[in-house]
Amino acid sequence: MHISVTKCRTLVEAIAPSGNLFLVLLVQELRRQGMTFLGFYVLQRAVQETNISEFQLRRETGLENYEISRACKFLSASHLIKLGRSPDDRRIRIVTAIDRGRKVHNDLLSAAARQLQRGLSIDNGFAGTGENRKLDQARSFLRAGNRKLLGPLQLSFFDTNPKEMEI
């Protein structure tokens, strides 16, 4: 049975915020685009959520202001996002994805999906009956986990010194 690239893509999208596999699948294409993982993260969040603020991106990643600002400026100079001010509070910088940014985001995820498809298609015991069902199940579990972890509990590549819970 053939593994669907569409199913691989939806799994890649679900893995995106959470792990090393995503970075391995994406790193070659990121280099080709001249983009950092943080730049991709900002682009992905801008595509997923209309008018996300730099403050929210800083809160999600735990990175310093200048790091998020640098990634946003790079994406803006590359014409992948638009930076603006919030109409409610002019101090808040808003990040908005534009068509070219959506296309680059789509191309990056498609390249990662093709690489995952090649890896899963190798005779490694995964291929066989029900592989697309397994991909769907994995995607739904990862998405549910990501929804629960987005926010104050979010863990990502950017956690350099996770706070330990006090007992």
C-alpha positions in Angstrom: 0.0 0.0 0.0 1.2 3.5 -0.8 1.7 6.1 1.9 -0.1 9.3 1.1 2.0 12.5 1.0 -1.1 14.4 2.2 -1.3 12.2 5.3 2.5 12.7 5.8 2.0 16.5 5.5 -0.8 16.6 8.1 1.4 14.6 10.5 4.3 17.0 9.8 2.0 19.9 10.7 1.1 18.2 13.9 4.7 17.4 14.8 5.8 21.0 14.0 5.7 22.6 17.4 6.9 19.7 19.4 10.0 17.9 18.4 13.3 17.0 17.0 11.9 14.9 14.2 10.3 18.0 12.7 13.6 19.8 12.8 15.4 16.9 11.1 12.8 16.8 8.4 12.9 20.6 7.9 16.5 21.6 8.4 17.7 21.0 4.8 14.9 23.0 3.3 15.3 25.8 5.9 18.9 26.1 4.9 17.9 26.2 1.2 15.5 29.1 2.0 18.1 30.9 4.2 15.8 30.7 7.2 16.4 29.9 10.8 14.1 27.6 12.8 13.0 30.7 14.8 12.1 32.5 11.6 10.1 29.5 10.5 8.3 29.4 13.9 7.4 33.0 13.6 6.2 32.5 10.0 4.2 29.4 11.0 2.5 31.2 13.9 1.7 34.1 11.6 0.1 31.8 9.1 -1.8 29.9 11.8 -3.1 32.9 13.7 -4.1 36.2 12.0 -2.4 39.2 13.6 -0.3 37.6 16.2 1.8 40.0 18.4 5.5 39.9 18.9 4.7 39.9 22.6 2.8 36.6 22.3 5.6 35.1 20.3 8.1 36.1 23.0 5.8 34.6 25.6 5.4 31.3 23.7 9.1 30.9 23.0 10.6 32.4 26.2 13.2 34.2 24.0 14.5 37.7 24.5 12.8 40.6 22.8 15.7 41.2 20.4 15.7 37.6 19.1 12.0 37.7 18.2 12.4 41.2 16.8 15.4 40.1 14.6 13.4 37.1 13.2 10.4 39.3 12.4 12.6 41.9 10.7 14.3 39.2 8.6 10.9 37.8 7.5 9.6 41.3 6.8 12.7 42.2 4.8 12.2 39.0 2.9 8.6 39.9 2.1 7.2 36.9 4.0 5.3 38.8 6.7 4.0 42.3 7.3 4.8 44.1 10.5 2.3 46.6 11.8 0.9 48.2 14.9 -2.2 47.2 16.8 -5.1 49.6 16.2 -6.0 49.3 19.9 -2.6 49.9 21.4 0.1 51.3 19.0 2.9 50.0 21.3 2.0 46.4 20.3 3.7 45.1 17.1 1.5 42.8 15.0 2.9 40.1 12.7 0.7 39.2 9.7 1.5 36.6 7.1 1.2 37.7 3.5 0.7 35.5 0.4 4.4 35.0 -0.4 5.0 33.9 3.3 2.1 31.5 3.1 3.6 30.0 -0.1 7.1 29.6 1.5 5.5 28.0 4.6 3.5 25.6 2.4 6.6 24.8 0.4 8.6 24.1 3.5 6.0 21.8 5.0 5.6 20.0 1.7 9.3 19.3 1.5 9.3 18.0 5.0 6.3 15.8 4.2 8.0 14.3 1.1 11.1 13.5 3.2 8.9 11.8 5.9 7.1 9.9 3.1 10.4 8.6 1.8 11.5 7.6 5.3 8.3 5.8 6.0 8.2 4.1 2.6 11.4 2.3 3.2 10.7 -1.3 4.3 10.9 -0.6 8.0 7.8 -2.4 9.2 5.6 0.7 9.1 4.4 0.3 5.6 1.5 -2.1 5.2 -2.2 -2.1 5.8 -3.5 0.8 7.8 -0.4 3.1 7.6 -2.6 6.1 6.6 -4.8 5.3 9.6 -1.8 5.3 11.8 -0.7 8.6 10.4 -4.1 10.1 11.1 -4.1 8.8 14.7 -0.6 10.2 15.3 -1.7 13.5 13.9 -4.8 13.8 16.0 -2.9 12.8 19.2 -0.1 15.4 18.5 -2.6 18.1 17.7 -4.5 17.5 20.9 -1.3 17.6 22.9 -0.1 20.8 21.2 -3.4 22.5 21.9 -3.1 21.6 25.6 0.5 22.7 25.8 0.2 26.0 23.8 0.6 28.8 26.3 2.2 28.8 29.8 2.9 25.0 29.6 4.4 25.1 26.1 7.6 23.2 25.7 9.6 23.6 22.5 13.1 23.8 21.0 13.4 27.2 22.7 13.3 26.0 26.3 16.9 26.7 27.3 16.3 26.4 31.1 12.8 25.0 31.8 11.6 26.0 35.3 11.3 23.0 37.6 8.0 22.6 39.5 8.4 23.2 43.2 6.9 20.5 45.3 
